Amino acid sequence: MKRIGLFILTNLAILVLLSIVLKLVEGVLASQGIVLPRTGYILVFAAVFGMGGAFISLAMSKWVAKRFTGAQVIEQPRDQIEAWLLDTVRRQARQAGIGMPEVAIYDAPEINAFATGMSKNNALVAVSTGLLRSMNRDEAEAVLGHEVSHIANGDMVTLTLIQGVLNTFVIFLARVVGGLIDGFLRRDEESSGPGIGYFLTVMVLEIIFGLFASIIVMWFSRHREFRADAGGARLAGRDKMIQALQRLQSSYGHSHLPEQVKAFGITPGGKGVSRLFMSHPPLEERIAALRAAR
């Protein structure tokens, strides 16, 4: 909770600092005949929609995951597999110091699993039927440990906070730069509001800035995968975690997870330029990191 509070306060401090700097910039530009749109309103607009949109997405994450994957939460185990899943997640959650997540199974042919939810004590862990068919219990235990570690590390909340801050900057900077360009192009015209150039510029800049923001979010996502692997190794054993990743390396297919929860599932990672936009590092790097850990 302290970490989240500090992050939010830091974000607010950045917004306040930006507002002060922009007031000074407005004064300089006004002396040159260039008038920016009302930056104070833009700043509030960006913060409300940037942070608000990210947290609404987080609040809806469990519902979205269940809705779009068809995941069925295990209320009462119907067979030994479901009983084992509940017992394993319960034990790992206790070890990790978090509340018992909901445990669900969804129908998909590939080996996959994901974790999502608003907090450490209000989360969901789901596994695919393909994982249950293709992995033995040691491997599945390691995957469950990996997902429980995501919850214990607060990855869903932290990723949302980072996305919210970046959303704020994308919305804000696109409109400020758009106002600058529009003001420069129309400085000899008398007008009470921005022109069509402003709106077109904002749309283009939001796409460009959004791409850069995605690179930052994906970098953090890749970093948290190594931490979750280490957590899975602590909860289930390093050899089991390595074995699970090797199984995934040889068997991984096309993911059927919806975009809203794909970052919290298992993906093999990418190489080259495409790696910048991948939520997971290459499996060989994850395996090497586990082998190098002491």
C-alpha positions as CSV (number, residue, x, y, z in Angstrom):
1,M,0.0,0.0,0.0
2,K,2.9,2.4,0.8
3,R,4.4,1.7,-2.6
4,I,1.2,2.4,-4.4
5,G,0.6,5.6,-2.4
6,L,4.2,6.8,-3.1
7,F,3.7,6.1,-6.8
8,I,0.4,8.1,-6.9
9,L,2.0,11.0,-5.0
10,T,4.9,11.0,-7.3
11,N,2.6,11.1,-10.3
12,L,0.7,14.0,-8.8
13,A,3.9,15.8,-8.0
14,I,4.9,15.4,-11.7
15,L,1.6,16.9,-12.8
16,V,2.0,19.8,-10.5
17,L,5.5,20.5,-11.7
18,L,4.4,20.2,-15.3
19,S,1.6,22.8,-14.7
20,I,4.1,25.2,-13.2
21,V,6.6,24.8,-16.1
22,L,3.8,25.2,-18.6
23,K,2.6,28.4,-17.0
24,L,6.1,29.8,-17.5
25,V,6.2,28.5,-21.1
26,E,2.8,30.1,-21.8
27,G,4.2,33.5,-20.7
28,V,7.2,33.2,-23.0
29,L,5.1,32.1,-26.0
30,A,2.5,34.7,-25.4
31,S,5.2,37.4,-25.7
32,Q,5.9,35.9,-29.2
33,G,2.2,36.0,-30.2
34,I,1.6,32.3,-29.8
35,V,-1.2,31.3,-27.4
36,L,-1.5,27.7,-26.2
37,P,-4.9,26.1,-25.5
38,R,-5.8,26.2,-21.8
39,T,-3.1,23.9,-20.4
40,G,-4.6,23.7,-16.9
41,Y,-7.8,22.1,-18.2
42,I,-5.7,19.8,-20.5
43,L,-3.6,18.7,-17.6
44,V,-6.7,17.8,-15.5
45,F,-8.3,16.1,-18.5
46,A,-5.2,14.1,-19.2
47,A,-4.8,13.0,-15.6
48,V,-8.5,12.0,-15.2
49,F,-8.7,10.1,-18.4
50,G,-5.2,8.7,-18.4
51,M,-5.2,7.3,-14.8
52,G,-9.0,6.7,-14.7
53,G,-9.0,4.7,-17.9
54,A,-6.1,2.5,-16.6
55,F,-7.9,1.8,-13.2
56,I,-11.2,1.1,-14.8
57,S,-9.5,-1.5,-16.9
58,L,-7.9,-3.0,-13.8
59,A,-11.3,-3.0,-12.0
60,M,-12.9,-4.8,-14.8
61,S,-10.0,-7.2,-15.4
62,K,-11.5,-10.3,-13.6
63,W,-14.8,-9.8,-15.3
64,V,-13.2,-9.3,-18.7
65,A,-11.0,-12.4,-18.2
66,K,-13.9,-14.6,-17.3
67,R,-16.2,-13.1,-20.0
68,F,-13.8,-13.4,-23.0
69,T,-12.0,-16.7,-22.1
70,G,-15.1,-18.4,-20.8
71,A,-13.2,-19.3,-17.6
72,Q,-15.2,-21.3,-15.1
73,V,-14.3,-20.6,-11.5
74,I,-13.9,-23.8,-9.4
75,E,-16.4,-23.5,-6.5
76,Q,-16.6,-27.1,-5.6
77,P,-14.0,-29.4,-7.2
78,R,-15.6,-32.0,-9.5
79,D,-12.6,-34.3,-9.8
80,Q,-9.0,-34.8,-8.6
81,I,-7.5,-32.3,-11.0
82,E,-9.7,-29.5,-9.8
83,A,-9.1,-30.5,-6.2
84,W,-5.3,-30.5,-6.8
85,L,-5.5,-27.1,-8.5
86,L,-7.3,-25.5,-5.5
87,D,-5.0,-27.2,-2.9
88,T,-1.9,-26.1,-4.8
89,V,-2.9,-22.5,-5.3
90,R,-4.1,-22.3,-1.6
91,R,-0.7,-23.6,-0.4
92,Q,1.2,-21.2,-2.6
93,A,-0.9,-18.2,-1.7
94,R,-0.3,-19.0,2.0
95,Q,3.4,-19.2,1.3
96,A,3.4,-15.9,-0.7
97,G,1.4,-14.1,2.0
98,I,-1.7,-13.3,-0.1
99,G,-5.4,-14.0,0.1
100,M,-6.7,-17.1,-1.7
101,P,-7.3,-16.1,-5.4
102,E,-10.2,-17.5,-7.4
103,V,-9.1,-20.5,-9.4
104,A,-10.6,-21.1,-12.9
105,I,-10.2,-23.3,-15.9
106,Y,-10.8,-22.1,-19.5
107,D,-11.1,-24.1,-22.7
108,A,-8.2,-23.4,-25.1
109,P,-5.8,-25.8,-26.9
110,E,-2.5,-24.1,-26.1
111,I,-0.5,-24.3,-22.8
112,N,-1.4,-21.0,-21.1
113,A,-2.3,-19.5,-17.7
114,F,-2.8,-16.0,-16.4
115,A,-3.4,-14.0,-13.2
116,T,-5.3,-10.8,-12.9
117,G,-7.4,-8.8,-10.4
118,M,-7.6,-5.5,-8.4
119,S,-5.3,-6.5,-5.5
120,K,-3.3,-9.2,-3.9
121,N,-6.4,-10.3,-2.0
122,N,-8.9,-10.0,-4.9
123,A,-7.3,-11.9,-7.7
124,L,-7.9,-14.7,-10.2
125,V,-5.6,-17.5,-11.4
126,A,-6.8,-19.3,-14.5
127,V,-5.3,-22.2,-16.5
128,S,-6.1,-23.5,-19.9
129,T,-7.4,-27.1,-20.6
130,G,-4.4,-27.4,-22.9
131,L,-2.0,-26.8,-20.0
132,L,-3.7,-29.5,-17.9
133,R,-3.5,-32.0,-20.8
134,S,0.1,-31.2,-21.8
135,M,1.9,-30.6,-18.5
136,N,2.6,-33.0,-15.7
137,R,1.8,-31.9,-12.1
138,D,5.4,-30.6,-11.4
139,E,5.3,-28.4,-14.4
140,A,1.7,-27.2,-13.7
141,E,2.7,-26.5,-10.1
142,A,5.5,-24.2,-11.3
143,V,3.2,-22.3,-13.7
144,L,0.8,-21.8,-10.8
145,G,3.6,-20.5,-8.7
146,H,4.6,-18.1,-11.4
147,E,1.1,-16.7,-11.6
148,V,0.7,-16.5,-7.8
149,S,4.0,-14.6,-7.7
150,H,2.6,-12.1,-10.2
151,I,-0.2,-11.5,-7.7
152,A,2.2,-11.4,-4.7
153,N,4.5,-8.9,-6.5
154,G,1.6,-6.6,-7.2
155,D,2.3,-6.7,-10.9
156,M,-1.2,-6.0,-12.0
157,V,-1.5,-2.8,-9.9
158,T,2.0,-1.6,-10.7
159,L,1.5,-2.2,-14.5
160,T,-1.8,-0.2,-14.3
161,L,-0.1,2.7,-12.5
162,I,2.7,2.8,-15.1
163,Q,0.1,2.6,-17.9
164,G,-1.9,5.4,-16.2
165,V,1.0,7.7,-15.9
166,L,2.1,7.1,-19.5
167,N,-1.5,7.6,-20.7
168,T,-1.6,10.9,-18.9
169,F,1.6,12.1,-20.6
170,V,0.5,10.8,-24.0
171,I,-2.9,12.7,-23.8
172,F,-1.3,15.8,-22.3
173,L,1.8,16.1,-24.5
174,A,-0.1,15.4,-27.7
175,R,-2.5,18.3,-27.0
176,V,0.2,20.7,-25.9
177,V,2.4,20.1,-28.9
178,G,-0.7,20.2,-31.1
179,G,-1.5,23.6,-29.6
180,L,2.0,24.8,-30.3
181,I,1.9,23.8,-33.9
182,D,-1.6,25.1,-34.5
183,G,-0.7,28.4,-32.8
184,F,2.4,28.8,-34.9
185,L,0.6,28.1,-38.1
186,R,-2.3,30.4,-37.3
187,R,-0.5,33.2,-35.4
188,D,-1.5,35.8,-37.9
189,E,-5.1,34.8,-37.8
190,E,-7.8,36.0,-35.4
191,S,-9.5,32.9,-33.9
192,S,-11.1,32.0,-30.6
193,G,-10.3,28.3,-30.8
194,P,-8.0,25.7,-32.3
195,G,-8.3,24.8,-35.9
196,I,-8.5,21.5,-37.8
197,G,-4.7,21.3,-37.8
198,Y,-4.8,21.0,-34.0
199,F,-7.1,18.1,-34.0
200,L,-5.3,16.3,-36.8
201,T,-1.9,16.9,-35.1
202,V,-3.2,15.6,-31.8
203,M,-4.5,12.3,-33.3
204,V,-1.1,11.7,-35.1
205,L,0.9,12.6,-32.0
206,E,-1.2,10.3,-29.7
207,I,-0.4,7.4,-32.0
208,I,3.3,8.3,-32.0
209,F,3.6,8.9,-28.3
210,G,1.4,5.9,-27.6
211,L,3.9,3.7,-29.4
212,F,6.7,5.0,-27.2
213,A,4.6,4.5,-24.2
214,S,3.9,0.9,-25.2
215,I,7.6,0.2,-25.4
216,I,8.0,1.4,-21.8
217,V,5.1,-0.7,-20.6
218,M,6.3,-3.8,-22.4
219,W,9.8,-3.3,-21.0
220,F,8.4,-3.4,-17.5
221,S,6.3,-6.4,-18.4
222,R,9.3,-8.3,-19.5
223,H,11.2,-7.4,-16.4
224,R,8.4,-8.6,-14.1
225,E,8.4,-12.0,-15.9
226,F,11.9,-12.7,-14.6
227,R,10.7,-11.8,-11.1
228,A,7.6,-14.1,-11.4
229,D,9.8,-16.9,-12.7
230,A,12.0,-16.5,-9.6
231,G,8.9,-16.5,-7.4
232,G,7.6,-19.6,-9.1
233,A,11.0,-21.3,-8.5
234,R,10.8,-20.4,-4.8
235,L,7.2,-21.7,-4.5
236,A,7.5,-24.9,-6.6
237,G,11.3,-25.4,-7.0
238,R,13.8,-24.2,-9.5
239,D,14.0,-27.4,-11.4
240,K,10.2,-27.6,-11.8
241,M,10.1,-24.0,-13.1
242,I,12.8,-24.7,-15.7
243,Q,11.1,-27.9,-16.7
244,A,7.8,-26.0,-17.2
245,L,9.5,-23.3,-19.4
246,Q,11.2,-26.0,-21.4
247,R,7.8,-27.7,-22.0
248,L,6.4,-24.4,-23.0
249,Q,9.3,-23.8,-25.4
250,S,8.6,-27.1,-27.2
251,S,4.8,-26.9,-27.2
252,Y,3.7,-23.3,-27.3
253,G,1.0,-22.5,-29.9
254,H,-1.1,-19.5,-30.8
255,S,-2.6,-17.7,-27.7
256,H,-6.3,-17.6,-27.4
257,L,-6.2,-15.0,-24.6
258,P,-8.0,-11.7,-25.3
259,E,-5.9,-8.6,-25.5
260,Q,-7.1,-7.3,-22.1
261,V,-5.3,-10.1,-20.3
262,K,-2.7,-11.3,-22.8
263,A,0.1,-9.5,-20.9
264,F,-0.7,-11.6,-17.8
265,G,-0.6,-14.9,-19.7
266,I,2.3,-17.0,-21.0
267,T,3.9,-16.0,-24.3
268,P,7.2,-17.2,-25.8
269,G,8.7,-13.7,-26.3
270,G,10.2,-12.1,-29.4
271,K,13.5,-11.1,-31.0
272,G,14.8,-8.1,-32.9
273,V,12.7,-5.0,-33.1
274,S,9.5,-6.9,-32.4
275,R,10.9,-7.6,-28.9
276,L,10.3,-4.0,-28.0
277,F,6.6,-4.6,-28.2
278,M,6.5,-8.1,-26.6
279,S,5.2,-8.5,-23.0
280,H,7.4,-11.5,-22.3
281,P,11.2,-12.1,-22.9
282,P,12.3,-15.1,-25.0
283,L,12.0,-18.4,-23.1
284,E,15.6,-19.2,-23.5
285,E,16.5,-16.1,-21.6
286,R,14.1,-16.9,-18.8
287,I,15.5,-20.4,-18.6
288,A,19.1,-19.1,-18.5
289,A,18.2,-16.6,-15.8
290,L,16.8,-19.4,-13.6
291,R,19.9,-21.6,-14.1
292,A,22.2,-18.7,-13.2
293,A,20.3,-17.8,-10.1
294,R,21.7,-19.1,-6.8
